[in-house]
Amino acid sequence: MEHRGNDMMHDVRDYKTVPISYKESFAVSFLYNCLPGRVLLKLLVRPSISKIVGHILDSSASRILIRGFIKRNNIKMEEYQAVRYKSFNAFFIREINKGYRPFPKHEFDLAAPCDGKLTAYPISEDSIFRIKNSIYTIESLLCNKALAAGYCGGVCLFFRLTPDDYHRYAYIDDGEIVYHKRIKGVLHTVRPISQIMYNVFAQNTREYEVIKTKNFGKVVQMEVGALFVGYITNLNTKTEFKRGDEKGMFEFGGSTVIMLFQKDNVTIDKAILENTQQEKETIVRMGLKIGEKTIKGYNI
């Protein structure tokens, strides 16, 4: 087996970062920080409201929103297929041009499954991980005690997608689907303000698969819905898949992809770990190398 030393270890400056910001817009602050807002929030987080918004954004009239959205979020449209979009949602789940999100050539390289703002957290031996002042358990995330036990001592990766990101996601390795589960819930925003007040990732609508991968062991890949993002569309109707195959997409809004790795199966890039400790999110794109397979006794 090839040993490649520590070439995967980047300097912190190699990645662009954003602070894990707790300063929110007036609208979000209103919903989460005052009584009238929280009353309204109870209505807005229902999946039925998300469906109504979704129907509006599927209409041809919603195309009027596209140009302003591109400008506000500084989206580089040359990266995407040049087509006439029938609705705002059709634009939001736009397909990227071939070659813009390549995966690393070496099979031991761990790549990001999506665009997003990445943070990485160790999972303690009692199946707990901490994000700022919030404590989460793997069991509450998965709603499966036996499955959660297998990830104690491993690592949890959060990819927070924002409107400027490519909202499709892929498989990180060759493998097969072992188990699939969809959990009904509500739809809080996945921005930091909601994580302070609510156990968001254990309350939101989410869907996950346990995938047996060729190089990284048994991995959980989860998609979490967010405020006005009720549609998580997973495409794979087969058991097996290849590295880089498209797994699915989110419709309008920001959302989150979560990945769980078992103990000693992967080594996450030290710059990403340092950024998380410094309360910074690391900006990544689908296919970007973020770590490597761990070989027993040393890291490759």
Beta strands, then each sheet from edge to edge (+ up, - down):
strand 1: 17-19
strand 2: 109-111
strand 3: 116-122
strand 4: 128-131
strand 5: 134-137
strand 6: 155-161
strand 7: 168-170
strand 8: 175-183
strand 9: 206-213
strand 10: 218-224
strand 11: 232-234
strand 12: 240-241
strand 13: 246-250
strand 14: 255-261
strand 15: 266-268
strand 16: 280-284
strand 17: 289-295
strand 18: 298-299
sheet 1: 1+ 16- 3+ 6- 14+ 10- 9+ 8- 12+
sheet 2: 2+ 17- 15+
sheet 3: 2+ 17- 18+
sheet 4: 4+ 5-
sheet 5: 7+ 13- 11+
end
